[in-house]
Amino acid sequence: MLAGRHQTNGGVRLDSRSVLVFPAGMPSSLLWARHASESGIRVVGASSLAHDPARPNYSEWTLLPWIGAADFADKLNCCVRERNIDAVFTAHPVVWHRLRELLPKMTRKVRLEAEQPWAAELADYRGYRDIAASFLREPLQLAASGCIEPSIPLPQLAALVRLFQLVPGQCDHPKLEALTAIFRCMPPGDIVEIGSLWGRSAVALAFLSRHYNIGKLLCVDPWRAEEIHQGIPAVDTVFDDAPVDDIFEAFRMNLAPLKGVVNYSRSRSSDAAAHYSRERAFTTEDFGRTVYTGSIALLHIDGNHALAAVQQDIARWRRFVRTGGWIVFDDYCWPFGDGPKTAADEFCNEFSENLTGGFVAGGALFLQLAGATPERC
Ligand SMILES: C[S@@+](CC[C@H](N)C(=O)[O-])C[C@H]1O[C@@H](n2cnc3c(N)ncnc32)[C@H](O)[C@@H]1O
């Protein structure tokens, strides 16, 4: 996104009033124009195509000659004057270079967006790489059992950070860093996530599981409005109008590139646990049939945060977590309630002799099991 002292929204400078977007049909142009309109900026789409399919995306539209045409500069000058344009956005590097030469000669003062070609895209990529590099600079030293695999090489780690950031969600970088650390000492087995929402933590789990060849990921989430409520008014009101069907569809899109290592169950954690125990396989339209081992290497508990719900999640799933496997209680430190903390502390007290150790990162509690936690009568 644009650097500098100007306030921006999705890379859109908020001091621009009327912006010509040219060529208007490029995917980055369409995205930029949508952010600009949402910020109250007047956007005029421009194209050299007589029939441009991007036309319906713009409320105002104009035709400009090809940038190499003899009359391009005159036509552009007329356009910016007549339509009171004060900035031109282009996502095309060749057009950018031509505009940089022409705009200072316009009769009306017009700014060029972006200020540098490639700048917005590169800034994002540098950001992903810098976060990944910070994970590698001082890797978390875990007191864990099992052999330690090497860290993920920088470009792949940056790819993971990028994938993770592109998916909406509340999971943060310290939690991602901790996940990358525990996967280095993870036995083979299934990865089970209770509560996936858009799939932010799920893309990380699937990516890491594929990298270290751990096993298949199962995402369990009912994606139903009534299930999101956890008896905490400040949180529940946010989800009152949550478009859960749309979020579910977005989850499917987010996980689609990881097909082969993931499947999901659109159900409550308790129902999915019964199915997992009985069948060991889940079938969906998106990912086909996935057979699980029945032995869990990592259980990520991030579903309903009400105490009774977290207690039920752990009660239903813990017996499948294998020796050397991990349990992650999300929001162990949480300003909105102490359901996850109370349930996790109860678990630690009951099974203290079964734990190798644990630590807190990104508000989540990470526990490694020295031995399975059998059913108690
Ligand atoms: C905090 S969000 C999960 C966030 C996600 N892990 C991420 O990375 O952004 C909680 C999710 O738990 C789901 N959920 C609520 N009740 C559940 C239940 N009984 N079983 C499984 N998931 C549940 C909700 O639908 C919601 O999507």
The ligand as a Tripos MOL2 file, in Angstrom:
@<TRIPOS>MOLECULE
LIG
   27    29     1     0     0
SMALL
NO_CHARGES

@<TRIPOS>ATOM
      1 C1        -13.3890  -17.3940   17.0290 C.3       1 LIG1
      2 S1        -14.1570  -18.0820   15.6310 S.3       1 LIG1
      3 C2        -12.8970  -19.0540   14.9290 C.3       1 LIG1
      4 C3        -11.7880  -18.2150   14.3810 C.3       1 LIG1
      5 C4        -10.8430  -18.9290   13.4490 C.3       1 LIG1
      6 N1        -10.1820  -20.0720   14.0600 N.3       1 LIG1
      7 C5         -9.8380  -17.9480   12.8780 C.2       1 LIG1
      8 O1         -8.7000  -18.3280   12.6610 O.co2     1 LIG1
      9 O2        -10.1780  -16.8010   12.6160 O.co2     1 LIG1
     10 C6        -15.2340  -19.2130   16.3950 C.3       1 LIG1
     11 C7        -15.9440  -20.1690   15.4500 C.3       1 LIG1
     12 O3        -16.4620  -21.2340   16.2350 O.3       1 LIG1
     13 C8        -17.6120  -21.7020   15.6150 C.3       1 LIG1
     14 N2        -18.4210  -22.5030   16.5420 N.ar      1 LIG1
     15 C9        -19.3960  -22.0920   17.3820 C.ar      1 LIG1
     16 N3        -19.9260  -23.1420   18.0230 N.ar      1 LIG1
     17 C10       -19.2810  -24.2370   17.5990 C.ar      1 LIG1
     18 C11       -19.3870  -25.6270   17.8880 C.ar      1 LIG1
     19 N4        -20.2860  -26.0970   18.7580 N.pl3     1 LIG1
     20 N5        -18.5480  -26.4760   17.2420 N.ar      1 LIG1
     21 C12       -17.6330  -26.0190   16.3600 C.ar      1 LIG1
     22 N6        -17.4820  -24.7130   16.0550 N.ar      1 LIG1
     23 C13       -18.2970  -23.8260   16.6630 C.ar      1 LIG1
     24 C14       -18.3110  -20.4470   15.1390 C.3       1 LIG1
     25 O4        -19.2240  -20.7470   14.0860 O.3       1 LIG1
     26 C15       -17.1360  -19.5920   14.6930 C.3       1 LIG1
     27 O5        -16.9490  -19.7110   13.3150 O.3       1 LIG1
@<TRIPOS>BOND
     1     1     2 1
     2     2     3 1
     3     2    10 1
     4     3     4 1
     5     4     5 1
     6     5     6 1
     7     5     7 1
     8     7     8 2
     9     7     9 1
    10    10    11 1
    11    11    12 1
    12    11    26 1
    13    12    13 1
    14    13    14 1
    15    13    24 1
    16    14    15 ar
    17    14    23 ar
    18    15    16 ar
    19    16    17 ar
    20    17    18 ar
    21    17    23 ar
    22    18    19 1
    23    18    20 ar
    24    20    21 ar
    25    21    22 ar
    26    22    23 ar
    27    24    25 1
    28    24    26 1
    29    26    27 1
@<TRIPOS>SUBSTRUCTURE
     1 LIG1         1 GROUP 0 **** ****
